[in-house]
Amino acid sequence: ENMRGVRFNIYDVALHADAIHRGGGQIIPTARRVLYASQLTAKPTLQEPAYLVEIQCPEGAVGGIYGVLNRKRGHVIEEAQVPGTPMFLVKAYLPVNESFG
């Protein structure tokens, strides 16, 4: 399953001395097993699914968009004006459970 906001710190690695054996065939399966094992040994937490929403609206409606997103526990990650138009593009994470109704 895809993960977001995860970082793996690699402290030590031992690769084959011959460059021909250091390709993806050696590195990718080993890295997959290591990352999977680290997920299993970590302290898991229950995560809430979220949509990445993109909302285009005129400048006058941006305040209302922010109000609705705040009521629905959304987190705005980007706001930009569409070049050459009076429209704004707002990107936010919105919990799936709050997206109905």
C-alpha positions as a Markdown table, in Angstrom:
| # | Residue | x | y | z |
|---|---|---|---|---|
| 1 | Glu | 0.0 | 0.0 | 0.0 |
| 2 | Asn | 1.3 | 3.5 | -0.8 |
| 3 | Met | 2.6 | 5.5 | 2.2 |
| 4 | Arg | 3.0 | 9.2 | 2.6 |
| 5 | Gly | 5.3 | 11.1 | 5.0 |
| 6 | Val | 7.7 | 8.2 | 5.6 |
| 7 | Arg | 11.4 | 8.3 | 5.8 |
| 8 | Phe | 13.9 | 5.5 | 6.1 |
| 9 | Asn | 17.4 | 6.1 | 7.4 |
| 10 | Ile | 20.1 | 3.8 | 5.9 |
| 11 | Tyr | 23.1 | 3.5 | 8.2 |
| 12 | Asp | 25.1 | 0.7 | 6.6 |
| 13 | Val | 25.1 | -1.2 | 3.4 |
| 14 | Ala | 27.4 | -3.9 | 1.9 |
| 15 | Leu | 27.4 | -4.2 | -1.8 |
| 16 | His | 29.2 | -6.6 | -4.1 |
| 17 | Ala | 32.7 | -5.6 | -5.0 |
| 18 | Asp | 32.2 | -6.2 | -8.7 |
| 19 | Ala | 30.2 | -3.4 | -10.4 |
| 20 | Ile | 28.3 | -5.8 | -12.6 |
| 21 | His | 26.6 | -7.3 | -9.5 |
| 22 | Arg | 25.5 | -4.0 | -8.0 |
| 23 | Gly | 22.5 | -3.6 | -10.3 |
| 24 | Gly | 18.8 | -3.4 | -9.4 |
| 25 | Gly | 18.7 | -7.2 | -9.3 |
| 26 | Gln | 20.7 | -7.1 | -6.1 |
| 27 | Ile | 19.6 | -3.8 | -4.5 |
| 28 | Ile | 15.8 | -3.7 | -5.1 |
| 29 | Pro | 14.8 | -7.1 | -3.6 |
| 30 | Thr | 17.0 | -6.6 | -0.6 |
| 31 | Ala | 15.7 | -3.0 | 0.0 |
| 32 | Arg | 12.1 | -4.3 | -0.4 |
| 33 | Arg | 12.7 | -6.9 | 2.3 |
| 34 | Val | 14.4 | -4.5 | 4.6 |
| 35 | Leu | 11.7 | -1.8 | 4.3 |
| 36 | Tyr | 9.0 | -4.4 | 4.8 |
| 37 | Ala | 10.7 | -5.8 | 7.9 |
| 38 | Ser | 11.1 | -2.3 | 9.3 |
| 39 | Gln | 7.3 | -1.6 | 8.8 |
| 40 | Leu | 6.5 | -4.8 | 10.7 |
| 41 | Thr | 8.8 | -4.0 | 13.6 |
| 42 | Ala | 7.6 | -0.4 | 13.9 |
| 43 | Lys | 4.9 | 0.8 | 16.3 |
| 44 | Pro | 1.9 | 0.9 | 13.9 |
| 45 | Thr | -0.8 | 3.6 | 14.2 |
| 46 | Leu | -4.2 | 3.8 | 12.6 |
| 47 | Gln | -4.2 | 6.4 | 9.7 |
| 48 | Glu | -7.2 | 8.1 | 8.3 |
| 49 | Pro | -7.5 | 8.1 | 4.5 |
| 50 | Ala | -7.5 | 11.5 | 2.8 |
| 51 | Tyr | -8.3 | 12.8 | -0.6 |
| 52 | Leu | -6.0 | 15.3 | -2.4 |
| 53 | Val | -8.6 | 17.8 | -3.7 |
| 54 | Glu | -8.0 | 20.6 | -6.2 |
| 55 | Ile | -10.5 | 23.4 | -6.1 |
| 56 | Gln | -10.7 | 26.2 | -8.7 |
| 57 | Cys | -12.7 | 29.2 | -7.7 |
| 58 | Pro | -12.8 | 33.0 | -8.2 |
| 59 | Glu | -10.9 | 35.2 | -5.8 |
| 60 | Gly | -14.0 | 36.2 | -3.9 |
| 61 | Ala | -14.8 | 32.6 | -3.0 |
| 62 | Val | -11.4 | 31.7 | -1.5 |
| 63 | Gly | -12.5 | 32.7 | 2.0 |
| 64 | Gly | -15.6 | 30.4 | 1.8 |
| 65 | Ile | -13.5 | 27.5 | 0.5 |
| 66 | Tyr | -11.1 | 27.9 | 3.5 |
| 67 | Gly | -14.1 | 28.0 | 5.8 |
| 68 | Val | -15.6 | 24.8 | 4.4 |
| 69 | Leu | -12.2 | 23.0 | 4.5 |
| 70 | Asn | -11.6 | 24.1 | 8.1 |
| 71 | Arg | -15.1 | 22.8 | 9.2 |
| 72 | Lys | -14.4 | 19.5 | 7.5 |
| 73 | Arg | -10.8 | 19.1 | 9.0 |
| 74 | Gly | -9.1 | 19.8 | 5.7 |
| 75 | His | -5.5 | 21.0 | 5.4 |
| 76 | Val | -4.6 | 23.4 | 2.6 |
| 77 | Ile | -1.2 | 22.7 | 1.1 |
| 78 | Glu | -1.1 | 25.1 | -1.8 |
| 79 | Glu | -2.9 | 28.1 | -3.1 |
| 80 | Ala | -2.0 | 29.8 | -6.4 |
| 81 | Gln | -3.6 | 32.1 | -8.9 |
| 82 | Val | -4.1 | 30.6 | -12.4 |
| 83 | Pro | -2.0 | 32.8 | -14.7 |
| 84 | Gly | -4.0 | 35.1 | -16.9 |
| 85 | Thr | -7.4 | 34.5 | -15.1 |
| 86 | Pro | -9.1 | 35.7 | -12.0 |
| 87 | Met | -9.3 | 32.1 | -10.8 |
| 88 | Phe | -7.5 | 30.6 | -7.8 |
| 89 | Leu | -6.4 | 27.0 | -7.5 |
| 90 | Val | -6.5 | 25.6 | -3.9 |
| 91 | Lys | -5.0 | 22.2 | -3.2 |
| 92 | Ala | -5.8 | 20.5 | 0.1 |
| 93 | Tyr | -6.0 | 17.2 | 1.9 |
| 94 | Leu | -9.6 | 16.3 | 2.9 |
| 95 | Pro | -10.4 | 13.3 | 5.1 |
| 96 | Val | -12.6 | 10.9 | 3.2 |
| 97 | Asn | -15.1 | 10.6 | 6.0 |
| 98 | Glu | -15.7 | 14.4 | 6.0 |
| 99 | Ser | -16.1 | 14.6 | 2.2 |
| 100 | Phe | -19.7 | 13.4 | 2.2 |
| 101 | Gly | -22.6 | 15.7 | 2.9 |
